[in-house]
Structures are given as structure tokens and as C-alpha cells.
């Protein structure tokens, strides 16, 4: 009986450890966390969200609608290039974003010069408290306090 108890206890311990090791936390990996500025974390999470959403498809930025969308793998973004550009990743292989896509019928409230950013026509929710949120990812032509993309 004691041998069965020790075996069951050992098996339970291994299962708990395996579960803890296999669970991946969202956001930048620990190897980058200490090196990223607050804006770097925003950009990392945006790149990760795009990768999580579209995988290997070609990602495009609509400069009029402030929307990231995708075309087929190895496809081209539509014309005119003054409006549509290829999305240029800062963190090419980022995955498991802290950001989430939210369907809304109306845009979230933002500052006067800020525009909410969308991925595939969904608004991007920023988590609390690390990104000055909870809030929404915005793009600001004035550059804002930390760059063109930030959470407010």
C-alpha cells in the first residue's frame, strides 16, 4: 500500500511540474523583458498579435483606416502603395501577444489626435496595468509620449 501511495504521489508531482512547465505566459519572453522599453513591449505585442492572427500570410497596413489585414501567402498588398504597405515587423517571430482583438460596433474613445488601431477590423485591447491600461491600442500622428503606437 505504501508503495502505491509513493507512486501516486510521485506521479501527481510530475504532472503538476509538467503542467507548470508547459504553460506559456503571454507577452515578451523573459530573455527580452528586461531590455524592452514600454513602447518596445507595445510593438512586440502588436507584432505577436499579427503573427497569432495571420500566421504566414502577407500582412498589410491600411494607412487610411489604420487597419492591419492579410492577403494570401506570398501575395501582394493592394494598390495604391500610398495607402497600402507591407507590414514591417520589428519582432519577426513574436507570438502569444498580451493584446486581444475585440469586435465593437463603435470605435473606443481616444484622445483628439489618436486613432484606434485595428487588426482585421477588430479593435485591439491592451491589458492592465503594464501598458498604462486597460485601454486600446492607438496610433498618433504626433508620436505621443512613447512612439506612434501606444495604449491609452
C-alpha atoms as one frame of an Amber mdcrd trajectory, in Angstrom:
protein
   0.000   0.000   0.000   2.830   2.358   0.872   4.470   1.688  -2.499   1.208
   2.574  -4.285   0.931   5.804  -2.251   4.535   6.821  -3.117   3.947   6.005
  -6.786   0.711   8.070  -6.901   2.354  10.995  -5.082   5.313  10.939  -7.479
   3.014  10.804 -10.483   0.976  13.755  -9.191   4.143  15.796  -8.586   5.403
  15.101 -12.105   2.007  16.064 -13.567   1.999  19.375 -11.680   5.573  20.180
 -12.727   4.893  19.242 -16.349   1.781  21.419 -16.390   3.689  24.383 -14.947
   6.490  23.995 -17.474   4.195  23.564 -20.471   2.016  26.573 -19.691   3.336
  29.523 -21.632   2.827  33.042 -20.438   1.719  35.652 -22.923   3.854  38.651
 -23.699   7.544  39.025 -24.484   9.798  36.145 -23.431  11.816  36.572 -20.233
  15.007  36.922 -22.294  13.651  40.207 -23.748  11.535  41.546 -20.896  14.350
  43.371 -19.109  15.550  45.013 -22.325  12.325  46.349 -23.823  11.112  49.875
 -23.193   7.374  50.325 -22.561   6.968  51.198 -26.251   9.060  48.160 -27.200
   6.599  45.951 -25.311   3.705  47.557 -27.188   5.403  46.928 -30.556   6.353
  43.364 -29.557   2.752  42.597 -28.573   1.362  44.155 -31.761   3.748  42.091
 -33.909   2.825  38.979 -31.888  -0.889  39.666 -32.312  -0.451  39.974 -36.084
   1.539  36.713 -36.177  -1.023  34.994 -33.934  -3.856  36.180 -36.189  -2.426
  35.645 -39.677   0.468  33.204 -39.420   2.423  33.021 -42.684   0.114  35.203
 -44.765   1.292  38.543 -46.174   0.374  41.320 -43.748  -0.607  44.789 -44.977
  -1.141  48.175 -43.311  -4.001  50.402 -44.459  -2.790  53.943 -43.744  -6.267
  55.445 -44.231  -8.242  53.052 -41.999  -5.418  52.283 -39.507  -6.070  48.604
 -40.028  -3.742  45.617 -40.415  -5.097  42.934 -42.746  -3.693  39.987 -44.652
  -3.664  38.703 -48.193  -2.731  35.181 -49.258   0.704  33.702 -48.613   3.247
  35.373 -50.917   0.509  37.756 -52.120   0.904  41.477 -52.627  -0.816  44.261
 -50.735  -3.335  46.078 -52.942  -2.690  49.334 -54.753  -2.192  52.234 -54.327
   1.036  51.933 -52.382   0.465  55.412 -50.968  -2.323  53.852 -48.884  -1.418
  50.145 -48.546   2.034  48.984 -47.468   3.511  45.674 -46.369   3.555  45.422
 -42.583   7.203  45.598 -41.491   7.788  43.520 -38.369  10.131  44.771 -35.699
   9.932  41.387 -33.927   9.516  38.906 -36.774   8.832  35.757 -34.733   6.873
  37.264 -31.836   3.968  35.075 -30.650   1.474  34.854 -27.747   0.501  38.509
 -27.517  -0.899  40.087 -24.368  -3.191  42.103 -26.660  -6.646  40.835 -27.622
  -8.945  41.524 -30.570 -12.352  42.938 -29.661 -15.322  43.342 -32.008 -17.098
  46.657 -31.403 -19.784  48.425 -33.367 -18.270  51.818 -32.472 -14.644  52.834
 -32.024 -13.357  53.085 -28.469 -12.874  56.580 -27.033  -9.420  58.038 -27.664
  -7.590  61.314 -27.477  -8.170  64.083 -30.003  -5.219  63.249 -32.277  -5.182
  59.484 -31.656  -6.871  56.860 -33.823  -7.701  53.326 -32.619  -5.763  50.651
 -34.492  -7.470  47.542 -35.803  -6.427  44.099 -36.937  -8.855  42.579 -39.388
 -11.405  45.250 -38.454 -11.278  44.333 -34.741 -10.032  46.833 -32.166  -7.040
  45.924 -30.030  -7.435  45.739 -26.271  -4.350  46.373 -24.132  -4.043  44.649
 -20.744  -3.779  46.301 -17.371  -1.570  47.538 -15.718   1.660  47.185 -17.691
   0.582  49.201 -20.706  -0.990  52.225 -18.996  -4.305  50.471 -19.444  -6.659
  48.777 -19.540  -7.231  50.530 -22.765  -6.972  50.442 -26.511  -4.071  50.426
 -28.932  -3.919  53.752 -30.766  -1.858  55.362 -33.490  -0.987  59.033 -33.194
   0.449  61.154 -35.924   2.105  63.329 -33.283   4.107  60.419 -31.953   2.657
  60.522 -28.454   4.719  60.104 -25.319   6.396  56.866 -26.434   6.045  56.479
 -30.198   3.448  56.148 -32.934   1.681  53.167 -31.302   0.721  53.135 -27.646
  -2.082  52.103 -25.317  -4.435  54.645 -23.844
